[in-house]
């Protein structure tokens, strides 16, 4: 990616300044502190999507759900690289700086509509997850062979029922 558009190579602890006081927040199970993506397209249809998501868990239900993460990708045409996963205290202290366990698996074919898609999922088990902690994950999804050269779709969603403190999406397309 061009200078200034790529995600940081190393995670920054400055994002913890956006953390909320869990005793004062009501209604939301978690808050997204940072949702960031950089989407680089090549003229031949290949692409690279770098994503970073930083969430603060506000209650026990969110912590139980967030302890296991799943990242989906197309096994035959895409490569998934987990760049980092960190679990932090709200003050920035590192609880865990790696995945406790990782496993890739094929997504089962639906019996209602039995079409093989080649979709895979990487399941990540995180250590040290509990109410009030921050999960910082960054990963890259590379489209190695495009479905159709020159064809792409980029989508970025904001809003919903969960508060978002910061969001950034950059599309870097060829001329």
Secondary structure, DSSP 8 states (H G I E B T S, - for coil): --TTTS--SS--GGGGGG---TTT--S-SEEEEEEEEEEEE-TTS-EEEEEEEEEEE-SHHHHHHHTEEEEEEETTTEEEEEEEEEEE-TTS-EEESSEEEEEEEE----SSS-----EEEEEEEESS--TT-EEEEEEEEEESS-SSTT---------SSS-BS-EEEEEE---
